[in-house]
Amino acid sequence: MVDSPADDNTIENDWRLFRRISPQWLVPDGAGGRRVSTQAFQNHPTNPQAFSVHIERVLQQLGLPNESIIAGHSGYSVVAITAGLVRQHKQLIQRAPETLDPAHAHVLGKKPGSVKKAFSEAAVWVIPPPMAGEPG
């Protein structure tokens, strides 16, 4: 019997979860800027049950700058959503620390269009995308 995943209740609802945003996930916002597409919140092809996030509180505890999330990812940006929003949409959060990424975690669950749209609309810029012509 396979254990079903459990939500990590040590991650509080008001904690922010950072999502690294690929330049391909940016779309015009209608006001001359760009916003995050719903594609940014789909499950990963190699892990069809989850997408990756980074727990802000862990970064802070370790003294790591937010920019550490996009080190080596030219042109990328970072948005935040809250753990409470994720749970509101029946998603689970699990820590998944990696050697070079101790703040890494997963947001698990099926993500129909309504969930991806809610995440996209709630996302706030932590590290905005570079302006056109700026180095990434």
URHU-V460252 format. One record per pair of residues at least 24 apart in sequence whose ideal C-beta (glycine too) atoms are under 10 Angstrom apart, sorted by sequence separation. I is the first residue (numbers start at 0). GAP is how many residues later the second one is. D is the distance in whole Angstrom. If there is no record, write none. Layout:
i = {I I}
gap = {GAP GAP}
d = {D D}
//
This chain:
i = {53 55 82 90 88 89 52 53 55 56 80 88 52 55 87 88 52 54 71 90 70 85 88 52 70 84 87 88 19 18 19 67 68 85 18 19 52 67 84 85 88 17 18 19 67 68 84 87 16 17 18 67 68 16 17 85 15 16 17 39 57 63 80 84 15 16 17 40 54 63 80 84 15 16 39 57 63 80 14 15 16 40 50 52 54 61 78 80 81 14 15 17 35 49 60 61 78 80 14 49 54 58 60 79 80 81 13 14 15 33 35 48 49 52 57 58 59 78 79 80 4 10 34 49 51 57 58 78 79 4 9 11 35 40 57 77 78 79 10 49 51 56 57 77 78 79 7 9 10 53 54 55 57 77 78 79 17 20 40 53 54 76 77 78 19 20 25 46 51 53 54 76 77 78 18 19 22 40 52 53 54 76 77 78 17 21 22 23 24 25 52 53 75 76 77 17 20 22 24 51 52 76 19 21 22 51 52 75 76 20 21 22 24 51 52 74 75 20 21 49 50 51 74 19 20 49 50 69 73 19 20 48 49 50 68 69 18 19 20 48 49 50 68 18 19 46 48 49 66 74 76 17 18 48 50 65 66 74 75 17 18 46 48 49 65 73 74 16 17 18 43 47 48 64 73 15 16 17 42 72 15 16 42 14 15 16 42 50 15 16 40 42 69 14 15 42 13 14 16 42 50 12 13 14 15 16 41 11 12 13 40 55 11 12 14 41 10 11 12 53 10 12 37 41 42 8 12 40 41 7 10 12 37 40 6 10 16 37 39 40 37 38 40 41 8 14 37 40 6 36 37 39 40 6 37 39 37 38 40 10 37 40 9 10 35 36 37 39 6 7 8 10 35 6 7 9 17 34 35 5 6 7 16 34 35 4 5 6 7 17 35 3 4 5 7 16 18 34 35 4 35 16 34 33 32 26 35 10 33 34 24 32 33 32 7 33 7 32 33 18 4 6 5 6 16 20 4 25 3 4 18 20 24 20 19 20 22 18 19 20 21 22 15 17 20 17 15 22}
gap = {24 24 24 24 25 25 26 26 26 26 26 26 27 27 27 27 28 28 28 28 29 29 29 30 30 30 30 30 31 32 32 32 32 32 33 33 33 33 33 33 33 34 34 34 34 34 34 34 35 35 35 35 35 36 36 36 37 37 37 37 37 37 37 37 38 38 38 38 38 38 38 38 39 39 39 39 39 39 40 40 40 40 40 40 40 40 40 40 40 41 41 41 41 41 41 41 41 41 42 42 42 42 42 42 42 42 43 43 43 43 43 43 43 43 43 43 43 43 43 43 44 44 44 44 44 44 44 44 44 45 45 45 45 45 45 45 45 45 46 46 46 46 46 46 46 46 47 47 47 47 47 47 47 47 47 47 48 48 48 48 48 48 48 48 49 49 49 49 49 49 49 49 49 49 50 50 50 50 50 50 50 50 50 50 51 51 51 51 51 51 51 51 51 51 51 52 52 52 52 52 52 52 53 53 53 53 53 53 53 54 54 54 54 54 54 54 54 55 55 55 55 55 55 56 56 56 56 56 56 57 57 57 57 57 57 57 58 58 58 58 58 58 58 59 59 59 59 59 59 59 59 60 60 60 60 60 60 60 60 61 61 61 61 61 61 61 61 62 62 62 62 62 62 62 62 63 63 63 63 63 64 64 64 65 65 65 65 65 66 66 66 66 66 67 67 67 68 68 68 68 68 69 69 69 69 69 69 70 70 70 70 70 71 71 71 71 72 72 72 72 73 73 73 73 73 74 74 74 74 75 75 75 75 75 76 76 76 76 76 76 77 77 77 77 78 78 78 78 79 79 79 79 79 80 80 80 81 81 81 82 82 82 83 83 83 83 83 83 84 84 84 84 84 85 85 85 85 85 85 86 86 86 86 86 86 87 87 87 87 87 87 88 88 88 88 88 88 88 88 89 89 90 90 91 92 93 93 94 94 94 95 95 95 96 97 97 98 98 98 100 101 101 102 102 102 102 103 103 104 104 104 104 104 105 106 106 106 107 107 107 107 107 108 108 108 109 110 113}
d = {8 7 9 7 8 8 10 10 10 10 9 5 9 10 10 9 8 8 10 9 9 9 6 9 10 10 8 8 10 7 7 9 8 10 8 9 8 8 7 8 10 10 5 7 10 8 7 10 10 6 8 8 9 4 4 10 9 7 8 10 8 9 9 5 9 6 6 10 8 8 6 9 8 7 7 8 7 9 6 4 10 8 10 8 7 6 9 10 8 6 8 8 8 9 9 7 9 5 5 9 9 10 9 9 6 10 10 9 10 9 6 9 10 9 10 8 9 9 7 8 8 6 9 8 8 6 5 4 5 9 10 8 10 10 4 10 6 8 8 8 10 8 9 10 6 5 9 10 9 7 9 8 8 8 6 10 7 10 10 9 5 7 4 8 5 9 10 10 9 4 8 8 4 9 9 6 10 10 9 6 5 5 9 10 6 8 9 10 9 8 8 7 8 6 9 10 9 5 9 6 5 4 6 8 7 7 7 8 8 10 6 8 10 6 6 7 9 6 9 9 7 8 6 6 5 4 6 10 9 8 6 8 6 9 8 6 10 6 6 10 4 10 8 7 9 7 5 8 10 9 9 5 5 7 8 6 7 9 7 7 8 9 8 9 6 8 3 9 5 7 9 10 10 10 4 10 7 9 9 8 4 6 9 10 7 7 8 10 6 6 8 8 9 7 8 8 6 5 9 6 9 7 7 8 10 7 6 9 5 6 6 8 7 3 10 10 5 8 8 10 10 9 9 10 10 10 7 7 6 9 9 9 7 4 9 9 7 10 8 9 9 8 9 10 10 9 4 4 9 9 5 8 6 7 9 7 8 9 10 5 5 8 10 9 8 7 9 8 8 8 9 7 5 4 5 8 8 7 9 7 6 5 10 9 10 6 10 7 6 10 5 9 10 8 10 7 9 8 10 6 9 7 9 10 10 9 9 7 9 10 9 9 6 9 8 9 10 9 9 8 9 9 10 10 10 8 5 6 10 9 7 9 10 10 10 9 7 9 9 10 10 9 9 6 7 9 8 7}
//
